[in-house]
Amino acid sequence: MPDDRPATVADVHEFALRMPGVRVWPGSAERPIYQVGGRSFVFFRNPRPDAVDPETGERYDDVIVLWVESDGDKQSLVQDPSSPFFTTAHFDGHPSVLVRASRLPEVSREELAEIIEDAWLSRASPTRARAWLRERGRLHPETSEVPDAP
């Protein structure tokens, strides 16, 4: 049964922590960084001059960075102007998207879980990623290939 309840910041923490091999670094100002194998896949960003309220110029203080697998994945999340996901020139060419914590309720818990799983997969070692996918039946047990969709 899909979990279409609105996502929250607590869900970001829950979903990131349930991935295997995750290590949490405290970051600055209580903004945790979630890593797998020493590589960040989700982090809570400090206010920066590239992410500001267009009306007031105030820096957003609730930006979360989520890694993505490819530029195509990034574009699919940020190209719709009504989407809560965005990017800035600072992140041009970087495989990640941004989302404000205040806009997380525009995303379902199920969608957020998938985005965080994909962020983890994009940063985990191939061996760890294949093992995780295999455990979920998302890899052929003998060939380690992703099965065709039904």
Sequence and secondary structure as in RCSB ss.txt:
>XXXX:A:sequence
MPDDRPATVADVHEFALRMPGVRVWPGSAERPIYQVGGRSFVFFRNPRPDAVDPETGERYDDVIVLWVESDGDKQ
SLVQDPSSPFFTTAHFDGHPSVLVRASRLPEVSREELAEIIEDAWLSRASPTRARAWLRERGRLHPETSEVPDAP
>XXXX:A:secstr
    SB  HHHHHHHHHTSTTEEEE TTTT  EEEETTEEEEEE    TTSB TTT  B S EEEEE S HHHHH
HHHSSTTSSEE  GGGTTSSEEEEEGGGGGGSBHHHHHHHHHHHHHHHS HHHHHHHHHHTT S TTT       
